[in-house]
Amino acid sequence: MLSMSRFSACICTLAFALSACTGTGTAPPAPPKTTLSIATQRNAAQAALAAEFGVGILTLILGNGTSQAFGGANTLPVCNNGVRVSIVSGPTTITTTIDLFYDPVCTKILAHVVIIQTQSSPTTSTLGGTATFTTPAGAVVGYNTLSGTVTKSGTTTSFSATGTAAPSPSAPAIGSFGLSCSVTGSANTCGFGGIQNVSFLNTEFGNTFTFNGTQSGNTNFGGAALKAYLSGLNAMTLSPSGATAWTITGGGSPLINDTGNFSVTTGPFNLATAIGISLGDLTADAGANASMTGGPFGNTLGSVVQISNGVTASTFGVDGTGGGTIVYSDLSNEPITGFIVQ
């Protein structure tokens, strides 16, 4: 007699009943696996993180370095769900201070941003600023400086700025970036470029990112393109290429040449509260997405996907300072610091 366990094992679906119960068939195929190399997975994830960072900082500058009115009303620094903003406006100078916190009652600071806009003519002003990023324990993990210009002509507002990145205010710069935008009505074209040295890896990372967006309510969305580069230390140079784009030289051919889409939703003071990035490179067969929620400078989750078979190869996550981890298809992992995969 058949035991109950053997009898149960032969209760098969209609499609596989004969083959499975007689032992003459084959097992169903295993789920597909990624063939993307770890290096390609790393590059794709880095591209998505760079694009998200670029969108976030462009939104920050555009919203708070170009839209305030000289001589307008001041804003008192009141805590509002983890955000505290002060705007001091004079006849020719506007100082905007943005404090972002890990907690909604504004006790553990995440980022302290100061943007100073100074009018030099009726249509032109200069920008200057700093940003300091801090861990929940109070340790400084990043310090950026910024300088640039803003012009207004009719209904068009444009700005272009460059900056540096360092581990702290007293440390030498390890990276540089450029950003620019032109906005007319609901249409905007923006660009970002950045290079950063990671000395213990003997590597320099570079990215250029552009997007064309449409503003609808408090959401801006559109198409995006990104190029990612890798070189030895101090090999790359970043320079503007037109009014809203940036070029990297010295990095060779791009390792990732992505196209895709972006969206950014803003809240009070035009700070980003959510960012979505989806990019893909058919030649590399790699796509990546990143989604920031709970912003500004909220947590980010993302993944790398092999385009040809739809398999998820890597997953990653970072906090508001750009610190986190990526887990690859072989289950190895690497840290992410300052939005750079280490």
C-alpha positions in Angstrom: 0.0 0.0 0.0 1.0 3.6 -0.5 1.7 5.4 2.7 -0.3 8.6 3.2 2.8 10.7 2.7 3.7 9.0 -0.6 0.1 9.3 -1.7 0.0 13.0 -0.9 3.2 13.6 -2.8 1.6 12.3 -6.0 -1.3 14.8 -5.9 0.1 17.1 -8.5 -1.2 19.9 -10.7 -2.9 18.9 -13.9 0.0 20.1 -16.0 2.7 18.0 -14.2 0.6 15.1 -12.8 1.9 12.4 -15.1 5.5 13.4 -15.3 5.9 14.3 -11.6 4.2 11.2 -10.3 5.9 8.7 -12.6 9.3 10.3 -12.3 9.7 10.7 -16.1 9.5 14.5 -16.2 12.0 17.3 -15.4 11.8 19.8 -12.5 10.6 23.3 -13.4 13.4 25.7 -14.3 15.0 27.6 -11.4 14.3 31.4 -11.2 16.7 33.4 -13.4 19.8 34.8 -11.8 21.6 38.0 -12.7 24.8 37.9 -14.8 25.7 41.5 -13.9 29.1 41.8 -12.5 29.6 43.3 -9.0 31.3 46.3 -10.6 28.4 47.0 -12.9 26.0 46.7 -10.0 28.1 49.1 -8.0 28.2 51.6 -10.9 24.5 51.4 -11.5 23.7 52.0 -7.9 26.1 54.9 -7.7 24.5 56.5 -10.7 21.0 56.4 -9.1 22.4 57.8 -5.8 24.2 60.6 -7.6 21.1 61.5 -9.6 19.0 61.7 -6.4 21.6 63.8 -4.6 21.7 66.1 -7.7 17.9 66.5 -7.8 17.8 67.2 -4.1 20.4 69.9 -4.0 19.1 71.6 -7.2 15.7 71.8 -5.6 17.2 73.2 -2.4 19.1 76.0 -4.2 16.3 76.8 -6.7 13.7 77.0 -4.0 15.6 79.0 -1.5 18.3 80.8 -3.4 16.3 82.2 -6.2 12.7 82.5 -5.3 12.8 84.9 -2.3 12.0 88.6 -2.7 14.4 91.2 -1.5 12.8 93.3 1.2 10.1 90.7 1.8 8.8 89.5 5.1 11.1 87.6 7.5 10.4 84.0 8.6 10.9 83.1 12.2 12.8 79.8 12.9 9.9 77.7 14.1 10.2 73.9 14.3 7.8 72.2 11.8 8.0 68.4 11.8 11.8 68.2 11.9 12.4 71.3 9.7 13.3 74.8 11.0 13.7 77.7 8.5 14.8 81.3 9.1 14.6 83.9 6.3 16.1 87.4 7.0 15.4 89.7 4.1 16.9 93.2 3.5 16.9 95.6 0.5 19.9 93.8 -1.1 20.5 90.7 0.9 18.6 87.5 1.8 19.9 85.0 4.3 18.1 81.7 4.5 19.0 79.2 7.2 17.6 75.7 7.0 18.0 73.3 9.8 16.9 69.7 9.2 16.5 67.2 12.1 16.4 63.5 12.5 13.4 63.8 14.8 10.1 65.8 14.4 10.6 67.9 17.5 14.0 69.4 16.2 16.5 68.1 18.8 18.9 66.0 16.8 20.2 68.0 13.9 20.9 66.3 10.5 21.9 69.3 8.3 22.5 73.0 8.8 22.3 74.9 5.5 23.0 78.7 5.1 22.3 80.4 1.7 23.1 84.1 1.2 21.8 85.9 -1.9 23.1 89.4 -2.5 21.7 91.6 -5.2 24.3 93.2 -7.5 21.9 94.7 -10.1 18.1 94.7 -10.7 18.4 91.4 -12.6 21.5 89.8 -11.1 22.5 88.5 -7.7 25.2 86.3 -6.2 24.9 83.2 -4.2 27.0 81.9 -1.3 26.4 79.2 1.2 27.5 76.3 3.4 26.0 73.0 4.4 27.1 70.9 7.4 25.8 67.3 7.8 25.8 65.5 11.2 25.2 62.0 12.5 22.5 61.3 15.1 25.3 61.2 17.7 26.4 64.7 16.7 29.5 63.9 14.6 30.1 66.0 11.5 30.4 63.8 8.4 30.2 66.3 5.6 30.7 70.0 4.8 29.9 71.7 1.5 30.5 75.2 0.3 28.7 77.0 -2.6 29.1 80.1 -4.7 27.3 81.3 -7.9 25.1 83.8 -9.6 21.3 84.2 -10.3 19.8 86.1 -13.2 16.3 87.0 -14.0 15.0 88.1 -17.4 11.3 88.4 -18.0 9.7 85.2 -16.8 13.0 83.2 -16.8 15.1 82.7 -13.7 18.5 81.0 -14.1 21.3 80.2 -11.8 24.7 78.5 -11.9 26.9 77.6 -9.0 30.0 75.6 -8.0 31.0 74.1 -4.7 33.3 71.9 -2.7 32.8 68.9 -0.5 34.9 68.0 2.6 34.5 65.6 5.6 34.4 68.6 8.0 34.9 72.4 8.0 38.5 72.1 8.9 39.4 69.2 6.5 40.6 69.7 2.9 38.1 69.3 0.1 37.8 65.8 -1.4 35.3 66.7 -4.1 33.7 69.4 -6.2 30.3 69.9 -7.8 28.5 72.3 -10.2 24.8 72.9 -10.6 22.6 75.0 -12.8 19.0 75.6 -13.8 16.9 77.7 -16.1 13.2 78.0 -15.3 10.5 79.6 -17.4 6.9 79.2 -16.2 6.3 75.5 -15.5 9.2 74.3 -17.6 12.7 73.8 -16.2 16.1 72.5 -17.5 18.7 71.6 -14.9 22.2 70.1 -14.7 24.5 68.7 -12.0 28.0 67.4 -12.1 30.2 66.1 -9.3 33.6 64.4 -8.7 34.8 63.0 -5.4 38.1 61.3 -4.4 38.0 58.2 -2.1 41.7 58.0 -1.1 41.6 54.6 0.6 40.2 53.1 -2.6 42.6 55.1 -4.8 39.6 56.0 -6.9 37.8 59.1 -8.1 34.1 59.0 -8.9 32.4 61.3 -11.3 28.8 61.9 -12.5 27.0 64.4 -14.7 23.2 64.6 -14.6 20.7 66.6 -16.6 16.9 66.7 -16.6 14.1 68.5 -18.3 11.1 68.9 -16.1 7.5 70.2 -15.9 6.2 71.7 -12.7 2.6 70.6 -11.8 1.5 71.8 -8.4 4.2 70.8 -5.9 5.6 68.0 -8.1 8.3 68.3 -10.8 8.7 65.4 -13.2 10.4 64.6 -16.5 13.2 62.9 -18.4 16.7 62.5 -17.1 20.2 61.5 -18.4 23.3 60.5 -16.4 26.9 59.6 -17.1 29.1 57.9 -14.6 32.9 57.9 -14.6 35.7 56.2 -12.7 39.4 57.0 -12.6 42.5 57.3 -10.4 42.8 60.1 -7.9 42.7 63.7 -9.1 42.3 62.7 -12.8 39.0 64.3 -13.6 38.0 67.9 -14.2 34.5 69.3 -14.0 33.4 72.3 -16.2 30.2 73.8 -17.4 29.0 72.9 -20.9 26.3 75.4 -21.7 23.9 77.1 -19.4 22.4 74.0 -17.7 24.9 71.1 -18.2 28.3 70.0 -17.0 31.1 68.0 -18.5 33.8 65.7 -17.0 37.1 65.3 -18.7 39.9 62.9 -17.7 37.6 60.1 -16.7 37.7 58.2 -20.0 34.5 56.8 -21.5 31.5 56.7 -19.2 31.0 53.4 -17.4 27.3 54.1 -17.2 25.3 56.1 -19.8 21.8 56.2 -18.4 18.5 57.6 -19.5 15.3 57.6 -17.5 12.8 59.6 -15.5 12.7 61.6 -12.3 10.1 63.1 -10.0 10.4 65.4 -7.0 7.7 66.5 -4.6 8.3 69.6 -2.5 6.8 70.9 0.7 7.2 74.1 2.7 10.0 76.4 1.5 10.3 74.3 -1.7 12.2 71.6 0.2 12.1 68.1 -1.4 9.8 65.7 0.6 10.0 62.8 -1.9 12.3 62.0 -4.8 12.0 59.2 -7.3 14.8 58.2 -9.8 14.6 55.5 -12.5 17.6 55.1 -14.8 18.7 52.4 -17.3 21.7 51.7 -19.6 20.8 49.1 -22.3 24.4 48.6 -23.3 25.4 47.7 -19.7 22.1 45.8 -19.3 21.7 47.5 -15.9 18.9 49.7 -14.5 18.6 51.3 -11.1 16.0 53.1 -9.1 16.1 55.2 -5.9 13.3 56.5 -3.9 13.7 59.1 -1.1 10.7 59.6 1.3 10.2 61.5 4.5 12.4 64.3 3.3 14.0 66.7 3.0 17.1 64.5 3.4 14.9 61.5 4.3 15.8 57.8 4.0 16.4 56.3 0.5 15.8 52.7 -0.7 16.8 51.5 -4.1 17.7 48.5 -6.3 19.7 47.5 -9.3 17.9 45.4 -11.9 19.2 43.4 -14.9 17.2 44.9 -17.8 17.2 41.8 -20.0 15.6 39.4 -17.5 14.1 41.8 -14.9 16.1 40.2 -12.0 16.9 42.4 -9.0 20.7 42.2 -8.6 21.3 44.5 -5.7 19.5 46.5 -3.0 20.7 49.5 -1.1 19.6 52.0 1.5 21.0 55.3 2.9 20.0 57.8 5.5 19.7 61.6 5.2 23.5 62.0 5.3 24.1 59.5 2.5 25.3 56.7 4.8 24.1 53.2 4.4 24.8 49.8 2.8 24.5 48.0 -0.6 23.9 44.2 -0.8 25.0 42.6 -4.0 23.8 39.5 -5.8 26.4 37.3 -4.2 25.2 38.6 -0.8 28.4 40.6 -0.2 28.0 44.2 0.9 29.8 47.5 0.9 29.2 50.6 2.9 27.9 53.9 1.4 29.2 57.1 2.8 28.2 60.6 1.6 26.2 59.0 -1.2 29.3 57.3 -2.5 29.5 53.5 -2.6 32.8 52.6 -0.8 
